Amino acid sequence: MQTIKSRPDFERVYTEGRRYNHPLMRMVIVDSVSEGGPGRVAFAAPKRLGNAVWRNRSKRVMRECARAVGVPVAGKDIILFATRGTATASADSLIQALQGLCRRAGVTLG
């Protein structure tokens, strides 16, 4: 799984991307700079939602759900944001939320 690591790449996805919301997570998605290249993904949990333990758990849970669903998708850069319900939600409900977000974004999962 390739991740978005640099600040300019993160900002490009955040400013140019389309936003999709669900009560358990939010997603920002944009076409990758390199067409046909492997997709990348980033996981974010804002400080205002809790302490480091909560944020790390939220990102860990989102990472596992992304693996289960098949994210990242080739040719797309995706940022997944945690919400208040992310850390306490079950894995099945997070997987369904992520699948729903991808379906609304028009992304076919493999």
N, C-alpha and C positions, 0 to 999 in steps of 0.2 A: 504494500500500500504506500503510494507516494503521497507525501504531505506538502502542504504549502507552508514554507518556512520563512521566506523573506517578507519584510514589511511592505515593500512596493507591490509584490504579488498579492498579498492579503488585501491591501487597499484597493487594488484594481478590481478584484472580485467584489469587494464590498460596495464600491462606487458604481461599477458598471453592471452588476448582476441583478437578476430578478429575485424578488423576495417572496417566500411562501411561509405561512405561519400555521402552526398547530399548537394546541395547549401544552404539548410535551416537548416540542423543540421547534426551532426556526431554521430555515435553510435559505442561503443565498447561492445562486448558481449562474455561471456565465460560461460561454464557450472558451476553451483553452486557447492560449496564444499560439501554440504549435498544433496546427490541424492534424488530426489523426494520431497525435501523441497520446501517451497514457494520461488518464485523468488524475487529478490531485484533489485532496480533501484536507480541510483543517477543522479542528474542534475547538470551540471557544466557550468559556463559562465566565461571564462578567463578575467582577469582584462584588458588586452590589447585591448579588444573590446569596452570598454566604462565604464561609471561611475556606481555607485552602483544602481541607479534607472534603468538604462538600463539592467544591469545584473539580477537584481531581477525580472524585467518584463519578461525577456527571460526565466528564470527558471520557473516562474509562468505559462507562456503560454505552455511551454513544459510539465509541470506537468499535466495540463488539457488535453492536447492532448494524453498523455500517458494513462490517465484514460479513455478517449473516445475510444481508440484503444484496450485496455485490457492489457497493459503493467503494471506490470512485469508478465512474463511468468514463470510458475512453472519450477524449475530446471535450471533457467538461471539468471545470474547476468548481468545487463546492466548499462552502463553509457551513458547518452545523453549529448552531448556538443553543446552549442549554437554557431552559426556563425553570421556573420554580418547581415544576412537577417532575423534572427529569430524574433527579436523584432518587426519588421515592417510587417511581413508576416501575412496573414489571417489565422484563425484557420483551415479552410478547407484545405488550401495548406500545413499546417504543419501536419495535420492528414494524408494527402496523402503521404507526405514525409516519415513519420514514418512508415506507412504501407508498403511503397516501401522498406525501409531499412530492415524491419522485413522479408519481402518476400525474399530479396536477401540473408539474413542470414539463411534462411530456418526455420524460426520460425513460427509456426501456432498460430494465435491469436484466443482467445476464447471469 
